[in-house]
Amino acid sequence: MPHDDMTANDVLDLVREHLPAATKARMRSDGEISFVLYDAFAVRGLFDDYGEGNWGFGVLLGGNESVSSPLGRRLTIRGTREQVRVALEDIDYYVRLRLGSEYLAAYEDAYGASQS
């Protein structure tokens, strides 16, 4: 599997490009990023330097719990920009399902349709 050399800043750029509802996007270290989706779910991304190096993501659920394969969609071992983009889409899909249409409508009313 080919890999891209992606820094934390590169991944944050992808978050900003593909997830307009992401806020508080920040680099926590050279190998860790975090952001919040729809003012409701925190997401953490970590660089794992095993083998050729990959990024993995987890949706934080509270306490020390997170999910890295929501609805069977694996968010880990993402070594290319395209794989990261797909993981971000899967995160957005999962979070939108969890929030429901009423919350998302209120979010759009508050921030505008461009945020979702």
Backbone as ProteinMPNN parsed JSONL, in Angstrom:
{"seq_chain_A": "MPHDDMTANDVLDLVREHLPAATKARMRSDGEISFVLYDAFAVRGLFDDYGEGNWGFGVLLGGNESVSSPLGRRLTIRGTREQVRVALEDIDYYVRLRLGSEYLAAYEDAYGASQS", "coords_chain_A": {"N_chain_A": [[0.854, -1.164, 0.0], [0.741, 2.128, -0.958], [2.147, 5.017, 0.676], [1.629, 8.312, 1.936], [3.623, 11.021, 2.962], [2.486, 12.433, 5.642], [2.094, 15.131, 7.688], [1.031, 16.318, 10.931], [-0.043, 18.841, 10.46], [-0.717, 18.602, 7.734], [-2.805, 16.739, 7.891], [-4.623, 18.201, 9.435], [-5.183, 20.205, 7.574], [-6.64, 18.689, 5.708], [-8.844, 18.035, 7.31], [-9.978, 20.593, 7.687], [-10.591, 21.183, 5.039], [-12.42, 19.189, 4.249], [-14.33, 18.893, 6.26], [-16.437, 21.054, 7.051], [-17.899, 21.537, 9.381], [-16.187, 21.143, 11.438], [-14.652, 22.259, 14.346], [-12.362, 23.933, 16.568], [-10.053, 22.708, 15.694], [-6.912, 21.405, 16.083], [-3.356, 20.978, 16.452], [-2.05, 18.76, 18.64], [0.325, 17.611, 19.207], [3.305, 16.636, 17.434], [2.41, 14.268, 16.403], [-0.314, 14.066, 16.9], [-3.651, 15.108, 16.596], [-6.674, 17.036, 17.139], [-10.224, 17.632, 17.006], [-13.522, 19.115, 16.991], [-16.753, 18.079, 16.122], [-19.716, 19.47, 14.89], [-20.237, 20.839, 17.261], [-20.475, 18.855, 19.165], [-19.201, 16.259, 19.212], [-16.032, 15.079, 20.052], [-13.02, 14.426, 18.308], [-10.145, 12.488, 17.838], [-7.009, 12.284, 16.293], [-4.278, 10.201, 15.614], [-0.852, 9.659, 14.917], [0.763, 6.773, 13.922], [3.683, 5.157, 14.048], [4.356, 2.588, 13.229], [5.715, 0.325, 10.972], [5.287, 1.776, 7.881], [4.119, 4.1, 8.678], [1.134, 5.571, 9.687], [-2.053, 7.206, 9.947], [-4.601, 7.289, 12.409], [-7.964, 7.421, 13.634], [-10.271, 8.318, 16.211], [-13.504, 8.546, 17.539], [-14.414, 10.278, 20.294], [-16.132, 9.177, 23.133], [-16.652, 9.819, 25.704], [-15.391, 9.885, 29.045], [-12.76, 7.609, 29.088], [-13.303, 6.372, 26.749], [-13.613, 5.464, 23.291], [-14.467, 5.208, 19.803], [-13.237, 3.47, 17.064], [-13.978, 2.141, 14.858], [-16.613, 2.859, 13.722], [-19.807, 1.625, 13.069], [-18.693, -0.463, 11.661], [-16.888, 0.738, 9.938], [-13.684, 1.201, 9.382], [-11.378, 3.364, 10.926], [-8.711, 3.5, 11.203], [-5.21, 2.948, 10.394], [-4.603, 4.574, 8.108], [-2.94, 5.6, 5.478], [-2.672, 7.247, 3.271], [-3.549, 10.361, 1.679], [-6.064, 10.147, 0.461], [-7.159, 7.946, 1.844], [-7.31, 9.044, 4.405], [-9.127, 11.105, 3.885], [-11.432, 9.58, 3.283], [-11.803, 8.343, 5.779], [-12.437, 10.619, 7.293], [-14.869, 11.341, 6.092], [-16.367, 9.098, 6.852], [-16.375, 9.445, 9.621], [-17.857, 11.833, 9.795], [-20.327, 10.942, 8.742], [-21.089, 9.015, 10.69], [-21.255, 10.611, 13.032], [-23.249, 12.443, 12.28], [-25.445, 10.691, 12.073], [-25.688, 9.934, 14.751], [-26.398, 12.355, 15.94], [-28.826, 13.168, 14.819], [-31.666, 14.424, 12.931], [-33.098, 16.643, 13.972], [-31.329, 17.974, 15.748], [-29.269, 18.567, 13.905], [-30.628, 20.28, 12.167], [-31.09, 22.437, 13.905], [-28.447, 23.141, 14.347], [-27.67, 23.954, 11.779], [-29.401, 26.158, 11.543], [-28.261, 27.805, 13.476], [-25.593, 28.172, 12.601], [-25.576, 28.284, 9.846], [-26.132, 26.849, 6.593], [-23.806, 26.216, 5.276], [-22.082, 25.058, 7.052], [-22.64, 22.385, 7.352]], "CA_chain_A": [[0.0, 0.0, 0.0], [1.564, 3.344, -0.954], [1.904, 5.94, 1.779], [2.001, 9.709, 1.779], [4.215, 11.598, 4.163], [1.507, 13.41, 6.123], [2.325, 15.693, 9.008], [-0.196, 16.704, 11.633], [-0.6, 19.995, 9.747], [-1.343, 18.105, 6.509], [-4.085, 16.127, 8.258], [-5.512, 19.303, 9.812], [-5.642, 20.828, 6.328], [-7.697, 17.825, 5.176], [-10.019, 18.222, 8.174], [-10.575, 21.9, 7.361], [-11.095, 21.136, 3.667], [-13.506, 18.223, 4.053], [-15.315, 18.912, 7.338], [-16.703, 22.447, 7.442], [-18.484, 21.609, 10.72], [-15.147, 20.888, 12.434], [-14.145, 23.43, 15.056], [-11.305, 23.676, 17.547], [-9.064, 21.817, 15.089], [-5.581, 21.813, 16.526], [-2.299, 20.0, 16.585], [-1.726, 18.579, 20.055], [1.758, 17.287, 19.164], [3.674, 16.305, 16.055], [1.71, 13.067, 15.98], [-1.681, 14.01, 17.426], [-4.539, 16.239, 16.325], [-8.032, 16.868, 17.655], [-11.216, 18.597, 16.541], [-14.889, 18.888, 17.457], [-17.727, 18.118, 15.033], [-21.084, 19.9, 15.196], [-20.287, 21.245, 18.671], [-21.015, 17.737, 19.929], [-18.33, 15.092, 19.324], [-14.593, 15.286, 19.91], [-12.336, 13.411, 17.5], [-8.696, 12.535, 17.988], [-6.221, 11.587, 15.281], [-2.941, 9.868, 16.094], [0.1, 9.075, 13.984], [1.323, 5.519, 14.414], [4.883, 4.975, 13.243], [4.664, 1.19, 12.949], [5.84, 0.11, 9.528], [5.516, 2.963, 7.061], [3.48, 5.26, 9.296], [-0.276, 5.736, 9.348], [-2.908, 7.96, 10.851], [-5.817, 6.63, 12.852], [-8.891, 8.354, 14.259], [-11.259, 7.796, 17.136], [-14.543, 9.458, 18.011], [-14.421, 10.157, 21.75], [-17.496, 8.97, 23.614], [-16.739, 10.214, 27.105], [-14.444, 9.133, 29.86], [-11.617, 7.184, 28.289], [-13.82, 5.508, 25.688], [-13.709, 5.992, 21.936], [-14.78, 4.208, 18.788], [-12.379, 3.646, 15.895], [-14.619, 1.425, 13.742], [-18.055, 3.069, 13.849], [-20.641, 0.904, 12.113], [-17.828, -1.316, 10.862], [-16.035, 1.522, 9.037], [-12.394, 1.332, 10.067], [-10.798, 4.703, 10.869], [-7.289, 3.373, 11.513], [-4.282, 2.552, 9.342], [-4.875, 5.447, 6.966], [-1.605, 6.019, 5.098], [-2.667, 8.185, 2.152], [-4.516, 11.463, 1.805], [-7.382, 9.631, 0.088], [-7.653, 7.124, 2.948], [-7.679, 9.971, 5.487], [-10.361, 11.768, 3.456], [-12.522, 8.609, 3.461], [-12.025, 8.214, 7.221], [-13.14, 11.836, 7.739], [-16.261, 11.203, 5.625], [-17.006, 8.09, 7.703], [-16.598, 10.092, 10.917], [-18.968, 12.769, 9.622], [-21.538, 10.132, 8.58], [-21.416, 8.432, 11.989], [-21.653, 11.677, 13.959], [-24.553, 12.962, 11.834], [-26.459, 9.713, 12.465], [-25.845, 9.996, 16.211], [-27.01, 13.621, 16.346], [-30.213, 13.201, 14.363], [-32.064, 15.529, 12.047], [-33.534, 17.823, 14.725], [-30.127, 18.679, 16.187], [-28.575, 19.092, 12.725], [-31.393, 21.442, 11.698], [-30.789, 23.538, 14.833], [-27.061, 23.519, 14.079], [-27.69, 24.732, 10.542], [-30.021, 27.448, 11.858], [-27.323, 28.614, 14.265], [-24.322, 28.453, 11.924], [-25.737, 28.37, 8.398], [-26.081, 25.576, 5.88], [-22.449, 25.93, 4.803], [-21.35, 24.32, 8.084], [-22.963, 20.955, 7.403]], "C_chain_A": [[0.908, 1.237, 0.0], [1.158, 4.259, 0.194], [2.298, 7.347, 1.36], [2.676, 10.134, 3.071], [3.294, 12.716, 4.629], [1.867, 13.847, 7.531], [0.985, 15.967, 9.671], [-0.846, 17.903, 10.938], [-1.272, 19.588, 8.444], [-2.721, 17.507, 6.81], [-5.076, 17.2, 8.686], [-6.022, 20.047, 8.585], [-6.759, 20.014, 5.691], [-8.977, 17.952, 5.993], [-10.726, 19.52, 7.791], [-11.203, 21.9, 5.972], [-12.359, 20.298, 3.538], [-14.58, 18.224, 5.137], [-15.581, 20.352, 7.778], [-17.31, 22.594, 8.829], [-17.462, 21.318, 11.813], [-14.67, 22.208, 13.03], [-13.048, 22.983, 16.015], [-10.266, 22.695, 17.015], [-7.679, 22.303, 15.479], [-4.622, 20.64, 16.558], [-1.936, 19.931, 18.069], [-0.255, 18.222, 20.231], [2.074, 16.985, 17.709], [2.898, 15.107, 15.517], [0.292, 12.951, 16.495], [-2.431, 15.293, 17.087], [-5.868, 15.988, 17.021], [-8.923, 17.926, 17.038], [-12.576, 18.195, 17.083], [-15.816, 19.006, 16.254], [-19.101, 18.506, 15.559], [-21.265, 20.298, 16.658], [-20.697, 20.098, 19.593], [-20.056, 16.572, 20.155], [-16.877, 15.491, 19.125], [-14.003, 14.105, 19.134], [-10.837, 13.59, 17.708], [-8.073, 11.746, 16.853], [-4.812, 11.394, 15.801], [-2.11, 9.27, 14.964], [0.723, 7.862, 14.648], [2.502, 5.173, 13.518], [5.284, 3.518, 13.064], [4.727, 1.011, 11.443], [6.136, 1.413, 8.82], [4.873, 4.213, 7.632], [2.069, 5.465, 8.783], [-0.939, 6.666, 10.348], [-4.115, 7.11, 11.201], [-6.655, 7.622, 13.626], [-9.835, 7.617, 15.199], [-12.232, 8.885, 17.517], [-14.656, 9.224, 19.506], [-15.861, 10.124, 22.249], [-17.696, 9.402, 25.057], [-15.853, 9.328, 27.941], [-13.216, 8.828, 29.043], [-12.036, 6.33, 27.102], [-13.86, 6.233, 24.348], [-14.088, 4.853, 21.004], [-13.917, 4.508, 17.566], [-12.851, 2.827, 14.692], [-16.128, 1.604, 13.834], [-18.812, 2.396, 12.709], [-19.801, 0.073, 11.152], [-16.922, -0.589, 9.88], [-14.731, 1.853, 9.766], [-11.77, 2.714, 9.836], [-9.287, 4.679, 11.096], [-6.513, 2.872, 10.298], [-4.633, 3.276, 8.035], [-3.551, 6.087, 6.559], [-1.533, 6.995, 3.938], [-3.697, 9.286, 2.404], [-5.929, 10.992, 1.469], [-7.976, 8.781, 1.213], [-8.061, 7.992, 4.138], [-8.986, 10.666, 5.133], [-11.564, 10.836, 3.653], [-12.828, 8.421, 4.95], [-12.783, 9.425, 7.755], [-14.601, 11.811, 7.299], [-17.015, 10.202, 6.494], [-17.294, 8.646, 9.101], [-17.789, 11.018, 10.835], [-20.295, 12.015, 9.517], [-22.011, 9.582, 9.931], [-21.942, 9.499, 12.955], [-23.019, 12.239, 13.577], [-25.679, 11.992, 12.207], [-26.746, 9.791, 13.961], [-26.585, 11.248, 16.662], [-28.474, 13.71, 15.943], [-30.575, 14.486, 13.649], [-32.478, 16.785, 12.811], [-32.326, 18.647, 15.198], [-29.418, 19.314, 14.995], [-29.294, 20.297, 12.139], [-31.124, 22.65, 12.599], [-29.36, 24.041, 14.615], [-26.99, 24.374, 12.81], [-28.338, 26.095, 10.748], [-29.036, 28.373, 12.575], [-26.109, 29.056, 13.453], [-24.434, 28.6, 10.411], [-25.523, 27.023, 7.734], [-24.671, 25.236, 5.427], [-21.638, 25.128, 5.794], [-21.659, 22.844, 8.082], [-22.881, 20.313, 6.054]], "O_chain_A": [[1.76, 1.371, 0.879], [0.005, 4.281, 0.625], [3.189, 7.539, 0.533], [2.329, 9.652, 4.15], [3.317, 13.817, 4.079], [1.937, 13.031, 8.45], [-0.066, 15.857, 9.04], [-2.071, 17.969, 10.841], [-2.296, 20.165, 8.077], [-3.681, 17.739, 6.075], [-6.254, 17.12, 8.338], [-7.176, 20.475, 8.559], [-7.726, 20.584, 5.185], [-10.072, 17.974, 5.433], [-11.941, 19.533, 7.594], [-12.229, 22.542, 5.752], [-13.271, 20.662, 2.795], [-15.636, 17.617, 4.955], [-15.013, 20.814, 8.767], [-17.243, 23.678, 9.408], [-17.82, 21.251, 12.989], [-14.331, 23.146, 12.309], [-12.845, 21.788, 16.234], [-9.668, 21.939, 17.781], [-7.316, 23.455, 15.24], [-5.018, 19.48, 16.675], [-1.559, 20.937, 18.67], [0.339, 18.496, 21.274], [1.197, 17.073, 16.848], [2.751, 14.955, 14.304], [-0.261, 11.851, 16.53], [-1.924, 16.401, 17.262], [-6.156, 14.868, 17.442], [-8.454, 18.978, 16.602], [-12.761, 17.08, 17.571], [-15.679, 19.931, 15.453], [-19.587, 17.947, 16.542], [-22.341, 20.108, 17.225], [-21.211, 20.338, 20.686], [-20.105, 15.95, 21.216], [-16.533, 16.158, 18.15], [-14.426, 12.959, 19.284], [-10.332, 14.712, 17.747], [-8.552, 10.67, 16.494], [-4.218, 12.315, 16.362], [-2.605, 8.479, 14.161], [1.155, 7.923, 15.799], [2.312, 4.919, 12.328], [6.447, 3.238, 12.772], [3.861, 1.509, 10.723], [7.124, 2.081, 9.124], [5.079, 5.3, 7.093], [1.843, 5.523, 7.574], [-0.439, 6.877, 11.453], [-4.59, 6.315, 10.39], [-6.122, 8.564, 14.213], [-10.149, 6.444, 14.999], [-11.834, 10.018, 17.789], [-14.955, 8.114, 19.947], [-16.695, 10.933, 21.844], [-18.815, 9.349, 25.568], [-15.593, 8.175, 27.598], [-12.685, 9.711, 28.369], [-11.206, 5.637, 26.513], [-14.104, 7.437, 24.275], [-14.034, 3.682, 21.379], [-13.866, 5.642, 17.09], [-12.208, 2.82, 13.643], [-16.856, 0.626, 14.004], [-18.489, 2.581, 11.536], [-20.146, -0.08, 9.981], [-16.254, -1.23, 9.07], [-14.707, 2.695, 10.664], [-11.65, 3.171, 8.7], [-8.656, 5.733, 11.172], [-7.096, 2.431, 9.307], [-4.917, 2.654, 7.011], [-3.085, 7.015, 7.219], [-0.461, 7.522, 3.64], [-4.592, 9.145, 3.236], [-6.888, 11.397, 2.126], [-9.168, 8.885, 1.502], [-9.053, 7.7, 4.805], [-9.862, 10.804, 5.986], [-12.606, 11.272, 4.143], [-13.995, 8.349, 5.335], [-13.68, 9.274, 8.585], [-15.48, 12.218, 8.058], [-18.175, 10.431, 6.837], [-18.334, 8.35, 9.69], [-18.65, 10.996, 11.714], [-21.281, 12.41, 10.139], [-23.191, 9.675, 10.267], [-22.961, 9.296, 13.615], [-23.855, 12.485, 14.447], [-26.755, 12.428, 12.616], [-27.9, 9.723, 14.386], [-27.318, 11.215, 17.65], [-29.279, 14.282, 16.678], [-29.881, 15.497, 13.752], [-32.23, 17.893, 12.336], [-32.311, 19.87, 15.061], [-29.008, 20.472, 15.064], [-28.652, 21.234, 11.665], [-30.95, 23.764, 12.105], [-29.105, 25.243, 14.693], [-26.316, 25.404, 12.789], [-27.876, 27.088, 10.186], [-28.989, 29.574, 12.307], [-25.646, 30.187, 13.598], [-23.47, 29.005, 9.762], [-24.816, 26.164, 8.26], [-24.369, 24.062, 5.212], [-20.605, 24.566, 5.429], [-20.972, 22.094, 8.776], [-23.123, 19.113, 5.925]]}, "name": "protein", "num_of_chains": 1, "seq": "MPHDDMTANDVLDLVREHLPAATKARMRSDGEISFVLYDAFAVRGLFDDYGEGNWGFGVLLGGNESVSSPLGRRLTIRGTREQVRVALEDIDYYVRLRLGSEYLAAYEDAYGASQS"}
